[in-house]
Amino acid sequence: MFPWGLSCLSVLGAAGTALLCAGLLLSLAQHLWTLRWMLSRDRASTLPLPKGSMGWPFFGETLHWLVQGSRFHSSRRERYGTVFKTHLLGRPVIRVSGAENVRTILLGEHRLVRSQWPQSAHILLGSHTLLGAVGEPHRRRRKVLARVFSRAALERYVPRLQGALRHEVRSWCAAGGPVSVYDASKALTFRMAARILLGLRLDEAQCATLARTFEQLVENLFSLPLDVPFSGLRKVRPPRLQTFLRGSAARAGLPDPDGTPSAHPARPSPLLGTAAGPGGGRRCGGGVAVGSGPGLCAGSLV
């Protein structure tokens, strides 16, 4: 009896010591995490940082945000006010609300502030995207997209869009059973975007595979920037999409990433320029150029 009691006490003591050490380590880590952000503030500014919490090391308050949803922001506003600091998706964030505050931010674009997306979005979409550009590169890329989606360009797309819609509706009518309109419309939208904007001719299997890859990319675009097994970042495989686009561009007569043109005849498309004529394909940032002018690359689309 007595030795058994001592063994129980020793086990309880060891468990208590382990819990105490774990608690102390977590507390120390959180204090060091908070100190890190206090020391990394802009020394040139005398203004204080807004109230708020940076949460736990690395994760910040991302888990609270995922669990609480919209209640996260309302509870922080009640506690800290309309301007507060936090840490979400691997990045420090200043959350601003209220009409006057938002107006100041929007009117101060590229002067007081600049747009910045989560790190996971930059990793998955690459460095040649419109959202990652600032200043002159951003204006140049917007100009390219403005031509692609101008009224004249959209009018040229209408006949092909009508043909694709008629073909799809006929297939729905010929189906023996009920048709899931939402899923069918989503697949139709993706197929038309790939055909009209990128000039890709996909069979049903290719379209389904590429659509699943794209949907997986969208679902994990705002995930923790952790490239570990079973993470959202690891689930998405941008090289699959990039390889498919580059192969399609090569078949359309565009140069591959090392600048070697394809022997296949060129086929024009609004975003994938052709090798012959103005707005043709060109090397851009290590990828195949897309668009009827300079600025966008294949990496911009994935």
N, C-alpha and C positions, 0 to 999 in steps of 0.2 A: 504493500500500500504506500509506504513512505517514499521509496524510490520512484514509484509511478507518479506520485504527486510532484516530486522534484522535476521529473521529465516534463510534465505538463506546464509547470511554472517556467522552465527554461524555454520551452517552445513559445509560450505566450510572450516571454520577455524578448526572445529573438524577433517574433513577429512585430511586437510593439516598437522595437528598435529600428527594424526595417521600415515600418510605416513612418516613424519620426524622421529618419534620414531622407526618405523619399519626399516627405513634406517640406523639409528644409531645403533640399535640392531644387524642388519646384519653385519654392518661394525665392530662392537665390537667383534661379534662372529668370523668373519674371522680373525681378528688380534689375538684373543686368540688361534684360531686354528693354525695359523702360528707360534705363540710363543710356543705352545705345542711341535711342531716338532723341533724347534730350541733348546729347553731345553732338549729334549730327545735324542740328539745326543751323540755319543760315546765320553766321556770325555777323554779317554785314547789316542785319536787321535788328532793331531794338524792340520790335513788336513781339509780344508773347505768343506762343502757340495756343491754339484754341483748347478748351477743356476737352476731356475725353480719355479713352483708354486704348492702349495698343494691344491689349489682350495677351495671349500666350505666345511664347517664342515661336517664330516662323508662322504658326497658324493664325496668329492675331485673333481677331474676333470672327473669322470666317465660319467656324462651326456654329456660333451663336446666330450669325446671319442666316445660315442655311436652315437652322431649326426654327427660328422665330419668324422668318419671312418679313412681311411688311411691319410687323410689330417691333422688329429690331430698330428701325429708324424712328418710329414714333416714341419708343421708350427712351432712346438716346436724346431725342429732342426735348422730352420732358425733363431729363436729368441734366443735360449740358447746354441746351439752347438751340438756336437755329443753325449755329456753326459749331461743329465738333470734329475732333480727330478720331480716327480708328485705323484698323489695319485689316484689309480684306484681300483675299486671293493673292497673297504674297506681296502686297504693295501697301505702303502707307497712304492713307486717304484723308482728305478734309471734306466732310459732308456739309453741303450748303443748301439751305432751304429758305423760303420766304421770297416774295416777289422782288423786293429791292435788292437783296443779295444776289439772286439769280440774274437780275438785269445787269448788275455790275460785272458778273462773271461773263455773261454773253457778250457784252459790249467791249470787254477787255481781252477778247481772243487774240492770241499772238502778241499781246502787249503786257497784260497782267498774268495771264495763264495761257496754257496751250493744251489741246486735247491729248489724252493719254489713255490707252487701253490696257487692260490687265496683261501681265507678263505672259500668261498662257496664250492669249490671242496673238501676241507678237511672235511667240515661238511657232505656233501652228500656221499662221498666215505668212510669215516671212517678213523681210525688210523692205520689199518693193510694193507694199500695199498703199492705197490711198489714205487709210487711217493712220499709217505710221509715218506719213510725210508731213513736213512742216515748212512753211514759207514758200519759196519758189518751186521746189519739187511738187508740193501739194497743189499749187495753182496750175502747174503744167499738166498734172495727171487729171485734175478736174476738167481742164479744157479738152483733153482727149475723150473723157467720158461724156462730156456735154455734146460732142459731135456724134458719138455713137447713139445717144438717146435723144437727139434733137427731133423736132417734129418731122423734118424731111426724112430722116433715117427711119423713124417709126412708121411713116407712111409706106416706105419700101418693104417693111417687114409684114404688112397686113396681108397681102395675098398668100404668102407662105404660112402665116399663122392661121388663116381661114382654111387653107387646105389641110393642115394638121388637125384642126378642130373637127372638120367634117369627117376625116378618116377615123378619128377617135370616137365620135358620136355613132358612126356606123358600126364600129366594133362593139360599142355598148349595146346597141339595138340587136346585134346579131348574137349576143351572148345568151346562152340558154337559161341562166339563172339570174338572181339579183346582182346588181353592180354596186359596190361600195363607192359612192360618188366622191367622198373625201379622198380616199386612197388613189382612186383613178385620176382625180383632178390634180393631185400632188405629183403623180408620175407624169401626167401630161405636161404640167408646167415645167418640170425638170427637163423633159425630153425636148420641149420647144426652146428652152433657154440654151440647151446644148447644141441644138440644130441651127437655130436662127442666129444666136450671138457668137457661138464658137465655131459653127460650121462643121460640127461633128456628126457623122452618120453612124448611129448606134443601132445594133439589133437589140431585141428584147432582153437577152441575157446581159449584154454589155451595159445597157441602160439601167437595169435593175442593180447590177453590181456597183456601178458608179454612183447611183442614187443612194444606196446603202452607205457607201463610204462617205459621201457628202453629208448625209443625215447624221452619221456618227461624228463627223467633224463639227457640225453645228451644235450638237448636244454637249460636246465636251470643250467648246470654245472658251467658256468661262469656268475653268476648273483650276484646282491647285497646280502650280507649276512644278509638279513632282514627277520626274520620269522614272517611276518605279513600277514593278509588276502590278497589274490590276488597277492602276491609277487611270484617271480620265485622259491624261496626256499620253500614256502608253497605249491606250485603246485606239487612239487616232493614229493613222499611218499616212501622213501627207505624201511620202514618196510614191505611194500607189497612185494617187491622183495626179501628181506631177509627172510620173512616168507615162501614164495614159495620155495626158495632154501633150507631152512632148512627142510621143509616138504619133498622135493624130496630127500634130503640127508638121512633123517630118513627112507624113504621107500627103499633106496638103501642099508640100513644096517649100516649107519654111526651113531655115537653117537650124541645125541642132545646137546645143549649148556651146560646142567648141567652134561654131561658126561654119561648119561644113554644110552646104546646101543639099537638099534632097534632089534625087533625079526624077521624082514623081511630079506630074503637072500640078501647078498651083490651083487652088480652089479658093475664091475670095470668101471672106466672112467679115462681119462688122468688127469683131474683136481680134480674131486671128488674121493679121494682114497677110497678103500673098507675097511671094518672092518676086513677082513681076509687077511693075507699076508702082505708083505712089502709095505710101502707107504700107509697103511690104514688110515682111518679117525681117527683123534685125536682132543682133545680139544685144542683150540688155541685162546687166548685172548677173551674168552667169546663167541666164535663162533664155528661153525663146521669147522674143518680143511679141506682144499682142497689141491690137489696136490699129487704128488707121493713122497713127502718128506716134511720136516718141513718148516714152514715159512709163508704160505699163509692161510688166513681164508676166510670164506664166505663173510665177510664184505669187502674183497678186490675186490670182483667182482661187488659190487653195490655201 
